[in-house]
């Protein structure tokens, strides 16, 4: 996932607000790049790769190479205004850190994901197919980073605004985890098993749900 740096370009760029070392054309997210398209985007990406922040991340030996790949991709996605892709890249980096037993680095990746979700223009980018699940993902990364106060605040706000029953049930399960100070990974079937009636699950198989390990959307671990 490393971006080639074989060529150098002199680009008419401006500093991306709030991110020293990253450069971007003003007011130009990915889908608003100039009509010349691929070449303009390539030059734009090269300008990011040349930036100090990208190079510093690439060479940060605290992270495994795979985690750094995701984090470098995150920088590019963010600079292009693709906050959903950037968020998921940060979450994937957190999973790599989880596998490497590097809890604090995983937490830092999740804090990055939380910032990206908050920075995403409200309503313009969806974090889910079935529902706008940005609130659920935000609560999850905050909880798993250890920010229980922030997670509870976002969770209660999400519950107050949610009109989708699936999202309400998921946030309700998260709220129980927050109250217990639980930073662990949990599956969707665990959420269903915690309150099967609320999810509309009845019958002989309902007690098996917590024992099964399945994914819940993109925050599967």
C-alpha positions in Angstrom: 0.0 0.0 0.0 3.0 2.3 -0.1 2.7 5.0 -2.8 5.5 5.2 -5.3 7.9 8.2 -5.0 9.8 7.7 -8.2 8.9 11.1 -9.6 9.0 14.6 -8.2 6.7 17.3 -9.2 6.4 21.1 -8.7 2.8 21.5 -7.8 0.6 24.6 -7.2 -0.6 23.6 -3.8 -1.6 25.1 -0.5 -1.3 23.8 3.1 -4.2 21.6 4.2 -5.8 23.4 7.1 -4.9 21.9 10.5 -2.4 19.4 9.1 1.1 20.8 8.9 3.1 19.1 6.2 0.2 17.9 4.1 -0.6 19.8 1.0 -3.7 20.0 -1.1 -5.5 22.2 -3.7 -7.9 24.4 -1.8 -11.4 23.2 -1.6 -10.7 20.1 -3.7 -11.9 16.8 -2.2 -11.5 13.7 -4.3 -14.7 14.0 -6.2 -14.0 17.7 -7.0 -10.5 17.4 -8.5 -9.9 19.2 -11.8 -11.4 17.7 -15.0 -8.0 16.4 -16.2 -8.7 13.6 -13.7 -6.2 10.8 -13.2 -3.0 12.8 -13.8 -4.1 15.7 -11.5 -5.0 13.2 -8.8 -1.6 11.4 -9.2 0.2 14.7 -8.8 -1.9 15.5 -5.8 -1.1 12.2 -4.2 2.6 12.7 -4.9 2.5 16.0 -3.1 1.1 14.2 -0.1 3.7 11.5 -0.2 6.4 14.1 -0.3 5.1 15.8 2.8 6.9 15.5 6.1 3.9 14.1 8.0 3.5 11.2 5.5 7.2 10.3 5.6 7.3 10.5 9.4 4.4 8.0 9.6 6.0 5.7 7.0 9.1 5.6 9.1 7.5 5.3 12.5 9.0 2.1 13.8 6.6 1.8 16.7 4.0 0.5 14.2 4.2 -2.7 12.2 4.8 -2.2 8.4 1.2 -3.2 7.7 -0.2 -0.8 10.3 2.0 2.0 8.8 0.6 1.1 5.3 -3.0 1.6 6.6 -2.0 4.9 8.4 -0.3 6.3 5.3 -3.3 5.4 3.2 -5.4 7.2 5.9 -3.4 10.4 5.4 -4.1 10.3 1.6 -7.8 9.5 2.0 -8.2 12.3 4.5 -6.4 14.9 2.3 -8.7 13.9 -0.6 -11.8 14.4 1.6 -12.7 10.7 1.7 -13.4 10.5 5.4 -15.1 7.2 5.4 -12.1 5.5 3.6 -9.7 7.3 5.9 -11.7 6.2 9.0 -11.7 2.6 7.9 -8.0 2.7 7.2 -7.4 3.9 10.7 -9.6 1.2 12.1 -7.7 -1.5 10.1 -4.4 -0.1 11.5 -5.9 -0.5 15.0 -6.7 -4.1 14.3 -3.1 -4.7 13.3 -1.9 -3.2 16.5 -4.4 -5.3 18.4 -2.9 -8.4 16.8 0.6 -7.2 17.8 -0.6 -6.7 21.4 0.2 -2.9 21.2 -2.8 -1.6 23.1 -1.7 2.1 23.3 -0.9 2.2 19.6 -4.3 0.6 18.8 -6.0 3.3 21.0 -4.2 6.1 19.1 -5.4 4.7 15.8 -9.0 4.6 17.2 -8.7 8.2 18.4 -7.6 9.1 14.9 -10.7 7.3 13.6 -12.9 9.1 16.0 -11.5 12.5 14.8 -12.1 11.5 11.2 -15.7 10.6 11.8 -16.3 13.9 13.6 -14.6 15.8 10.7 -16.7 14.1 8.0 -19.3 16.6 6.6 -22.5 15.7 8.4 -24.9 13.8 6.2 -22.8 13.8 3.1 -20.9 10.6 3.7 -22.5 7.4 5.0 -20.6 4.9 7.2 -23.0 2.1 6.5 -25.2 0.6 3.8 -28.3 -0.3 5.8 -28.1 2.7 8.1 -26.0 5.8 8.7 -23.8 4.0 11.2 -21.3 6.7 11.8 -22.6 7.2 15.4 -22.2 3.5 16.2 -18.7 3.3 14.8 -17.8 6.5 16.7 -19.0 5.1 20.0 -17.1 1.8 19.3 -13.8 3.4 18.6 -14.1 5.8 21.6 -15.0 2.9 23.9 -12.2 0.7 22.7 -9.7 3.5 23.0 -10.7 3.9 26.7 -12.5 7.2 26.4 -15.6 6.0 28.2 -16.9 9.5 29.0 -16.7 10.5 25.3 -18.2 7.2 24.3 -21.2 7.6 26.7 -21.9 11.1 25.5 -21.9 10.1 21.9 -23.9 7.0 22.6 -26.7 8.8 24.5 -26.8 11.5 21.7 -27.0 8.7 19.1 -29.8 7.0 21.0 -31.7 10.3 21.3 -31.5 10.8 17.5 -31.7 7.3 16.2 -34.9 6.3 14.2 -33.5 3.0 13.1 -34.3 0.1 15.5 -31.1 -1.8 14.5 -29.0 1.3 15.4 -30.8 1.8 18.7 -30.3 -1.8 19.7 -26.6 -1.6 18.8 -26.1 1.6 20.8 -27.9 0.2 23.7 -25.5 -2.8 23.8 -22.6 -0.3 23.6 -24.0 1.7 26.5 -24.0 -1.5 28.6 -20.4 -2.1 27.7 -19.4 1.5 28.5 -21.0 1.3 31.9 -18.9 -1.8 32.7 -15.7 -0.2 31.5 -15.4 -2.8 28.8 -12.8 -2.0 26.1 -12.9 -5.4 24.4 -14.1 -6.6 21.0 -17.6 -7.9 20.7 -19.7 -9.5 18.0 -23.1 -8.6 16.6 -24.4 -11.9 17.8 -23.3 -11.0 21.3 -25.3 -7.8 21.0 -28.3 -9.8 19.8 -27.9 -12.4 22.5 -27.8 -9.7 25.2 -31.4 -8.8 24.4 -32.9 -11.2 21.8 -36.5 -9.9 22.3 -35.5 -6.4 21.4 -33.9 -7.7 18.2 -36.9 -9.8 17.4 -35.1 -13.0 18.0 -37.1 -15.8 19.5 -37.1 -19.6 19.6 -34.7 -22.4 20.5 -31.6 -20.9 18.9 -31.5 -17.6 20.7 -29.3 -18.7 23.6 -26.6 -19.7 21.2 -26.0 -16.2 19.9 -23.5 -15.0 22.4 -21.3 -18.1 21.8 -20.8 -17.4 18.2 -18.1 -15.1 16.9 -19.2 -13.1 13.9 -18.5 -9.7 12.5 -20.6 -6.6 13.2 -20.1 -4.5 10.1 -16.6 -3.1 9.7 -15.6 -3.0 13.3 -15.4 -6.7 13.5 -12.8 -7.0 16.2 
